[in-house]
Amino acid sequence: MIFKTDFLIIGNGIAGSLLALEIASHGQVILLCKDDPQEGNNTYYAQGGIAAVLPGNDDTAEKHLADTLMAGDGLCDKNTVAKMVQSAPQIIETLLKYGVVFEKSNCHFKLGREGAHSEKRILFYKDMTGKEIQSKLLSRVKAHPNILFLPYHFAIDLLMERKMSSTPSEVKRCWGAYVYNKTNNEVFAIGAKKTFLASGGAGKIYLYTSNPDTATGDGIAMAYRAGAVIRSMEFMQFHPTTLYHPYAKNFLISEAVRGEGAILKDGQGRPFMEKYHELKSLAPRDIVARAMDNEMKRSGDDHLYLDISMKPRAFIKERFPNIYEKCLSFNIDITREMIPVVPAAHYTCGGIKADLNGTTGIENLYALGETACTGFHGANRLASNSLLEGAGMALLAAQKIVNEELTDSIPDIDPWKSPTTPRHENVFINHNWDELRRTMWNFVGIVRSDKRLEAALKRIMMIREEIRDFYYANPLSVNLIELRNIIINALITVKAAQWRKESRGIHYMMDYPEKSDHYKNHYSDLTKKELE
C-alpha cells in the first residue's frame, strides 16, 4: 500500500502541529503521531512555559539573548539566538490566534522566572503550559480539511532516492517514509514532496528520564541512516527535579517551582546550592544537576528535596495545581512538606544539523524542534526556550515552504519487504533494551570519564551487532523499531562525548574538568559513514 502527498510531517508536538496548520493551505498534509495524539510528545509535558520578551515590559530581547548565550556556554550561534528571541512576539501572536491561553492579570500577561533567566519572561498557563498548547493545536489540526492526521502511526525509515529501484541515483534526496500502523501491524509507504522530522528528542536512551516513553530519538536515527549530519549529541540535559517515588513514572517538578522561590535541600533539610553557585537554587540546570549528583554521591542518599512549603498554601495550589495534585496522590502535600526529587535525562540539545527554517543537508528533508540542532541551545538549553524554538522553527519553515514551488511528481516507490521466515525471539529485544539504557545511565550520565565512555561503547557495539541481524529477520514491533533507534542515538552520544575532551555546559568529564578554547565553536558532527 502506497500513499502520496505534498507534505509529510512526522511528529505532532508544537513544531509539527504548528507547521501543519501554517502550510495546509498550500498543499495536502499528512501528519503522523507515533502514539496517543495528546500525550505522546514532550510538548504535552512542558509545565513551565515559553520564554518570550514582549513589548511594554522592562525586559529586552538583548537580555534574553545574553541569558541564552550564557547558558549555552560558548556553543550557541549568536545570530540564530538573536533571530529566535526577536521572533518571540510573532510566535506568541500566532499561538494566541490558534486559541492558546496564557495566564493574565489586569489584561497583562503574568510572567514567571526560571533558572538562569535574569528577568521574569516566561508566559505560562498554570503549570500545564504544554498541555494547553498541545490541546489547542490538536483540535485545529483535527478540524482542518487539508490535514490527514494519523495517530498511532510510527515512521520506520525515510524513502531515499538512492535506494529506489526507479531512481538509481546517488543524490541525497528524500521522498517520504515507510510507516508502521500500530493498530493493525501493517507497514505502508507515504511518498511526499517534502518531509519534516519533528519527532522530539532521545531521552529514553537513559534509564531515568522525564520524557514520555515515545522519546526514542526516531527522527534523529532515521536521518542518521539516510546520511544526515548529527551534531552535538554529547549535550543531553538532565533536569534536576524529577519526582522521586516508586510509582511516579517520569513526573517532572517544573523549574518554575524554583523560579517561585523553592529551595533545594539535602537529606537533613539543609540548603546546599550556595556552595556551588551565586544564584543558589536558580543556577543553570547543568550546575544544579551536577551539584545534586555530587551531594547524593557524598552522602549516599538516593534523592534530595525541593521545598516550597514556605509559600502560602493558596498560592501553591493556584500556581501549581497539577504538581500539587500529582504529589498529593502519592501522599506528599507540597504545601506542608518537602518534595523528594532526583535528576533525570530531560532534553536533547543535539540532533540533526539544521538551519532555523529546518533545512538539512538532504534535499526535501527538514528537521524541527528538539529533533534538530540549530545552534540555538549550544552546550545547555536555557529553561523554557524549547517551546520557543519549536514554534519559531515551524513558522520559519512554513515561510520558506510557501514561497517555494513544489515538484510535479514523486518517483515510483518500492513496497516494504517483510522477512519470510521470522524467528520470534523477543527475549533479545527486552534484554538489550534494558541493558542499553542502564549502560547509558551508569557510564554516560551527568558525570563522565574516558574509562566510563569506553566501557559504554563496548557494550553498545555488542548490542548493535546482535540487533542488526535480528531486525532484518523478524516481524516489526514497536519495541524492536525503538530499540534499533535508541542504539543509534546512544552510539552517537558516546562517540560525541569521547570527541569532546573538555567540560562545557551539560557535558562534564572527570578527566578534563576545564573548558578548552580548542573546542569552543567546534561541534561533534557525526555521520553514518564515520561511525560504520
LOFIFI-374913 format. One line per field, with one value per residue (C-alpha): residue in one letter; residue number from 1; y negated, x negated, z. Coordinates in steps of 0.1 Angstrom, whole numbers, plus 5000, padded with zeros to 4 digits. Example, Ala and Ser with C-alpha at 12.3 -4.5 7.8 and 13.67 -1.06 7.14 Angstrom:
# residues 2
resn: c(a,s);
resi: c(1,2);
py: c(5045,5011);
px: c(4877,4863);
pz: c(5078,5071);
//
This chain:
# residues 532
resn: c(m,i,f,k,t,d,f,l,i,i,g,n,g,i,a,g,s,l,l,a,l,e,i,a,s,h,g,q,v,i,l,l,c,k,d,d,p,q,e,g,n,n,t,y,y,a,q,g,g,i,a,a,v,l,p,g,n,d,d,t,a,e,k,h,l,a,d,t,l,m,a,g,d,g,l,c,d,k,n,t,v,a,k,m,v,q,s,a,p,q,i,i,e,t,l,l,k,y,g,v,v,f,e,k,s,n,c,h,f,k,l,g,r,e,g,a,h,s,e,k,r,i,l,f,y,k,d,m,t,g,k,e,i,q,s,k,l,l,s,r,v,k,a,h,p,n,i,l,f,l,p,y,h,f,a,i,d,l,l,m,e,r,k,m,s,s,t,p,s,e,v,k,r,c,w,g,a,y,v,y,n,k,t,n,n,e,v,f,a,i,g,a,k,k,t,f,l,a,s,g,g,a,g,k,i,y,l,y,t,s,n,p,d,t,a,t,g,d,g,i,a,m,a,y,r,a,g,a,v,i,r,s,m,e,f,m,q,f,h,p,t,t,l,y,h,p,y,a,k,n,f,l,i,s,e,a,v,r,g,e,g,a,i,l,k,d,g,q,g,r,p,f,m,e,k,y,h,e,l,k,s,l,a,p,r,d,i,v,a,r,a,m,d,n,e,m,k,r,s,g,d,d,h,l,y,l,d,i,s,m,k,p,r,a,f,i,k,e,r,f,p,n,i,y,e,k,c,l,s,f,n,i,d,i,t,r,e,m,i,p,v,v,p,a,a,h,y,t,c,g,g,i,k,a,d,l,n,g,t,t,g,i,e,n,l,y,a,l,g,e,t,a,c,t,g,f,h,g,a,n,r,l,a,s,n,s,l,l,e,g,a,g,m,a,l,l,a,a,q,k,i,v,n,e,e,l,t,d,s,i,p,d,i,d,p,w,k,s,p,t,t,p,r,h,e,n,v,f,i,n,h,n,w,d,e,l,r,r,t,m,w,n,f,v,g,i,v,r,s,d,k,r,l,e,a,a,l,k,r,i,m,m,i,r,e,e,i,r,d,f,y,y,a,n,p,l,s,v,n,l,i,e,l,r,n,i,i,i,n,a,l,i,t,v,k,a,a,q,w,r,k,e,s,r,g,i,h,y,m,m,d,y,p,e,k,s,d,h,y,k,n,h,y,s,d,l,t,k,k,e,l,e);
resi: c(1,2,3,4,5,6,7,8,9,10,11,12,13,14,15,16,17,18,19,20,21,22,23,24,25,26,27,28,29,30,31,32,33,34,35,36,37,38,39,40,41,42,43,44,45,46,47,48,49,50,51,52,53,54,55,56,57,58,59,60,61,62,63,64,65,66,67,68,69,70,71,72,73,74,75,76,77,78,79,80,81,82,83,84,85,86,87,88,89,90,91,92,93,94,95,96,97,98,99,100,101,102,103,104,105,106,107,108,109,110,111,112,113,114,115,116,117,118,119,120,121,122,123,124,125,126,127,128,129,130,131,132,133,134,135,136,137,138,139,140,141,142,143,144,145,146,147,148,149,150,151,152,153,154,155,156,157,158,159,160,161,162,163,164,165,166,167,168,169,170,171,172,173,174,175,176,177,178,179,180,181,182,183,184,185,186,187,188,189,190,191,192,193,194,195,196,197,198,199,200,201,202,203,204,205,206,207,208,209,210,211,212,213,214,215,216,217,218,219,220,221,222,223,224,225,226,227,228,229,230,231,232,233,234,235,236,237,238,239,240,241,242,243,244,245,246,247,248,249,250,251,252,253,254,255,256,257,258,259,260,261,262,263,264,265,266,267,268,269,270,271,272,273,274,275,276,277,278,279,280,281,282,283,284,285,286,287,288,289,290,291,292,293,294,295,296,297,298,299,300,301,302,303,304,305,306,307,308,309,310,311,312,313,314,315,316,317,318,319,320,321,322,323,324,325,326,327,328,329,330,331,332,333,334,335,336,337,338,339,340,341,342,343,344,345,346,347,348,349,350,351,352,353,354,355,356,357,358,359,360,361,362,363,364,365,366,367,368,369,370,371,372,373,374,375,376,377,378,379,380,381,382,383,384,385,386,387,388,389,390,391,392,393,394,395,396,397,398,399,400,401,402,403,404,405,406,407,408,409,410,411,412,413,414,415,416,417,418,419,420,421,422,423,424,425,426,427,428,429,430,431,432,433,434,435,436,437,438,439,440,441,442,443,444,445,446,447,448,449,450,451,452,453,454,455,456,457,458,459,460,461,462,463,464,465,466,467,468,469,470,471,472,473,474,475,476,477,478,479,480,481,482,483,484,485,486,487,488,489,490,491,492,493,494,495,496,497,498,499,500,501,502,503,504,505,506,507,508,509,510,511,512,513,514,515,516,517,518,519,520,521,522,523,524,525,526,527,528,529,530,531,532);
py: c(5000,4966,4931,4898,4863,4829,4827,4854,4843,4868,4858,4837,4817,4779,4779,4805,4793,4756,4763,4784,4756,4730,4749,4767,4741,4747,4785,4817,4826,4859,4856,4887,4892,4921,4928,4911,4878,4858,4872,4889,4860,4837,4806,4820,4824,4789,4775,4742,4722,4704,4677,4645,4608,4589,4551,4530,4547,4536,4568,4567,4592,4583,4596,4628,4632,4627,4653,4678,4673,4677,4709,4722,4718,4708,4730,4710,4694,4658,4649,4679,4669,4633,4642,4666,4643,4614,4636,4642,4616,4631,4666,4657,4639,4670,4693,4669,4669,4707,4703,4709,4693,4678,4665,4628,4602,4569,4576,4582,4615,4629,4637,4663,4666,4698,4708,4687,4661,4625,4614,4626,4635,4669,4670,4698,4715,4727,4755,4771,4748,4776,4794,4762,4756,4792,4795,4762,4771,4806,4795,4772,4800,4825,4799,4788,4803,4804,4823,4860,4868,4903,4912,4945,4944,4948,4938,4965,4952,4924,4931,4921,4917,4936,4967,4966,4990,4964,4938,4952,4920,4912,4878,4873,4867,4878,4887,4896,4926,4961,4961,4988,4988,4998,5007,5035,5041,5033,5013,4989,4962,4925,4906,4869,4839,4825,4845,4829,4846,4831,4863,4850,4860,4891,4891,4927,4938,4933,4954,4924,4897,4870,4879,4900,4935,4922,4902,4927,4903,4918,4888,4885,4922,4921,4891,4907,4938,4915,4898,4866,4848,4854,4826,4821,4853,4852,4825,4843,4820,4836,4819,4815,4821,4852,4866,4894,4921,4957,4952,4917,4926,4897,4869,4836,4809,4778,4754,4727,4741,4729,4698,4690,4694,4732,4742,4774,4792,4822,4852,4833,4804,4781,4758,4767,4748,4717,4740,4743,4711,4675,4680,4708,4728,4707,4717,4731,4767,4782,4767,4778,4813,4818,4803,4827,4857,4847,4843,4877,4894,4877,4886,4919,4906,4918,4885,4849,4824,4794,4772,4746,4751,4717,4701,4696,4727,4709,4696,4730,4746,4719,4716,4753,4772,4802,4807,4802,4828,4853,4852,4854,4886,4900,4886,4857,4824,4799,4770,4787,4809,4811,4829,4858,4852,4867,4856,4873,4871,4843,4826,4835,4803,4820,4835,4832,4803,4778,4742,4723,4730,4767,4772,4802,4815,4838,4824,4823,4833,4808,4811,4791,4786,4810,4833,4805,4788,4752,4736,4721,4741,4746,4766,4762,4752,4722,4731,4726,4719,4753,4743,4711,4729,4755,4728,4705,4731,4741,4705,4701,4734,4725,4692,4710,4737,4714,4694,4725,4743,4780,4806,4821,4857,4883,4912,4948,4962,4997,5016,5026,5061,5082,5112,5145,5167,5148,5162,5146,5144,5114,5120,5103,5071,5069,5078,5054,5026,5027,5032,5003,4978,4989,4987,4951,4941,4956,4947,4917,4898,4864,4870,4889,4902,4917,4951,4950,4939,4967,4993,4979,4980,5017,5027,5006,5021,5056,5048,5032,5062,5085,5064,5057,5093,5097,5067,5080,5115,5107,5091,5055,5044,5011,5022,5035,5003,4982,5004,5000,4962,4958,4979,4954,4924,4940,4947,4912,4898,4918,4911,4873,4874,4891,4865,4835,4837,4809,4799,4775,4769,4801,4823,4828,4850,4860,4864,4829,4807,4774,4758,4757,4730,4758,4769,4735,4730,4766,4793,4830,4835,4872,4892,4928,4930,4920,4945,4976);
px: c(5000,4986,4999,4987,4989,4974,4961,4954,4948,4935,4944,4973,4958,4957,4933,4951,4987,4980,4962,4991,5016,4993,4987,5020,5035,5005,5009,5021,5005,5002,4993,4981,4984,4965,4988,5016,5023,5025,4998,4973,4949,4928,4948,4977,4954,4938,4950,4931,4940,4925,4898,4907,4899,4930,4934,4942,4920,4888,4872,4854,4846,4809,4812,4829,4801,4774,4791,4793,4757,4745,4764,4751,4715,4698,4715,4746,4748,4753,4772,4795,4803,4809,4833,4852,4856,4866,4893,4910,4938,4948,4947,4969,4993,4996,5003,5030,5045,5049,5067,5038,5044,5017,5023,5032,5037,5054,5052,5014,4997,4984,4947,4927,4889,4868,4832,4806,4831,4822,4859,4894,4902,4920,4955,4975,5008,5009,4983,4997,4985,4975,5009,5027,5007,5010,5047,5055,5033,5045,5082,5073,5053,5082,5107,5086,5099,5064,5046,5049,5040,5028,5023,5006,4985,4948,4923,4897,4873,4870,4876,4843,4839,4806,4824,4853,4852,4870,4843,4808,4792,4766,4782,4792,4829,4858,4893,4912,4911,4922,4947,4958,4996,4996,5033,5030,4992,4991,4964,4970,4952,4960,4944,4940,4926,4914,4907,4904,4889,4904,4904,4887,4856,4839,4844,4854,4818,4814,4829,4843,4859,4886,4896,4926,4920,4921,4889,4866,4849,4866,4862,4825,4819,4838,4818,4786,4794,4802,4768,4776,4751,4759,4745,4737,4753,4729,4752,4781,4796,4805,4834,4825,4860,4880,4903,4887,4913,4915,4948,4943,4931,4914,4931,4913,4913,4911,4882,4909,4912,4877,4885,4912,4888,4884,4851,4831,4822,4802,4814,4811,4832,4803,4799,4768,4767,4749,4718,4720,4733,4742,4777,4782,4813,4818,4785,4784,4796,4762,4747,4777,4777,4740,4744,4772,4752,4723,4744,4760,4727,4711,4740,4750,4786,4807,4826,4827,4855,4872,4890,4917,4937,4927,4951,4988,5009,5034,5006,4991,5024,5033,4998,4990,5024,5011,4979,4999,5025,5000,4978,5009,5018,4986,4994,4970,4985,4962,4978,4965,4936,4906,4908,4883,4865,4838,4821,4832,4824,4846,4837,4816,4797,4781,4798,4799,4778,4803,4809,4836,4860,4854,4832,4808,4781,4806,4828,4866,4858,4863,4858,4876,4877,4858,4851,4829,4797,4795,4771,4799,4792,4754,4740,4770,4806,4820,4852,4884,4865,4877,4913,4900,4876,4902,4928,4903,4888,4923,4931,4898,4901,4936,4924,4897,4921,4949,4925,4911,4926,4934,4921,4947,4943,4929,4908,4922,4918,4908,4931,4920,4903,4911,4890,4902,4890,4894,4877,4898,4871,4883,4861,4833,4854,4864,4829,4810,4835,4829,4791,4786,4805,4787,4754,4761,4773,4743,4715,4727,4747,4743,4706,4684,4649,4628,4630,4668,4673,4651,4670,4703,4690,4680,4714,4734,4714,4722,4759,4759,4744,4769,4799,4788,4793,4824,4841,4840,4851,4881,4915,4917,4929,4928,4901,4879,4881,4875,4845,4829,4833,4820,4789,4780,4787,4767,4738,4737,4739,4710,4688,4696,4687,4654,4646,4651,4622,4633,4661,4686,4722,4740,4711,4688,4657,4638,4606,4609,4627,4619,4631,4607,4605,4598,4634,4651,4673,4664,4690,4691,4706,4710,4724,4732,4701,4678,4694,4696);
pz: c(5000,4989,4996,4981,4995,4992,5028,5053,5089,5114,5150,5163,5191,5189,5159,5138,5146,5141,5108,5096,5103,5087,5054,5050,5026,5003,4998,5012,5046,5063,5100,5118,5156,5170,5199,5219,5200,5232,5254,5231,5228,5250,5243,5264,5294,5292,5325,5329,5298,5268,5272,5253,5256,5246,5240,5270,5296,5312,5298,5264,5237,5243,5279,5267,5241,5268,5291,5263,5253,5290,5294,5260,5274,5242,5217,5207,5173,5182,5150,5155,5191,5181,5154,5176,5206,5183,5168,5201,5198,5164,5179,5208,5185,5163,5193,5205,5170,5174,5207,5232,5266,5288,5324,5327,5354,5347,5309,5311,5308,5340,5337,5356,5361,5359,5364,5347,5335,5345,5343,5345,5309,5310,5297,5312,5318,5354,5355,5323,5295,5272,5277,5269,5237,5226,5231,5212,5183,5181,5179,5150,5133,5135,5121,5091,5058,5042,5070,5073,5109,5116,5153,5162,5131,5136,5109,5104,5077,5052,5015,4999,4962,4960,4974,4950,4921,4899,4905,4906,4918,4944,4952,4988,4983,5005,4991,5023,5047,5054,5082,5107,5116,5153,5153,5127,5125,5088,5070,5041,5023,5022,4993,4999,4981,5014,5046,5080,5111,5143,5164,5195,5214,5227,5265,5266,5259,5296,5324,5342,5322,5325,5289,5278,5265,5229,5232,5215,5190,5160,5137,5146,5139,5106,5094,5105,5084,5055,5057,5076,5099,5136,5158,5195,5209,5239,5253,5270,5295,5329,5347,5383,5398,5388,5415,5434,5442,5432,5414,5400,5365,5346,5366,5363,5390,5369,5371,5376,5412,5419,5400,5425,5454,5461,5477,5471,5503,5513,5533,5565,5552,5547,5517,5497,5464,5478,5479,5441,5425,5434,5421,5445,5436,5405,5390,5354,5351,5344,5376,5396,5382,5389,5424,5432,5418,5440,5471,5466,5460,5490,5514,5499,5496,5466,5464,5476,5483,5469,5494,5485,5517,5530,5504,5511,5506,5484,5461,5457,5448,5423,5407,5405,5406,5385,5406,5438,5428,5415,5446,5468,5450,5464,5499,5495,5505,5489,5509,5542,5533,5510,5476,5471,5438,5417,5384,5351,5314,5301,5268,5238,5229,5199,5169,5131,5119,5105,5098,5117,5088,5092,5062,5065,5042,5025,4998,5006,5043,5072,5109,5135,5173,5196,5167,5152,5163,5151,5174,5195,5227,5225,5253,5276,5269,5288,5306,5286,5253,5239,5231,5217,5193,5182,5174,5159,5136,5125,5114,5097,5078,5068,5054,5033,5021,5009,4988,4970,4940,4947,4923,4899,4908,4932,4919,4920,4955,4962,4986,5020,5022,5053,5065,5051,5080,5113,5144,5171,5198,5217,5247,5227,5225,5261,5275,5252,5257,5295,5293,5269,5290,5322,5305,5294,5328,5346,5322,5301,5328,5345,5352,5326,5322,5294,5312,5316,5279,5267,5287,5274,5238,5240,5254,5228,5199,5210,5214,5180,5162,5180,5170,5134,5123,5145,5130,5094,5103,5124,5120,5132,5166,5184,5208,5180,5160,5191,5202,5168,5171,5207,5199,5172,5195,5223,5199,5186,5221,5233,5203,5205,5243,5235,5210,5233,5257,5279,5303,5289,5297,5304,5293,5323,5320,5351,5331,5316,5342,5325,5293,5264,5237,5212,5214,5216,5185,5174,5171,5172,5137,5130,5101,5093,5072,5101,5126,5104);
//
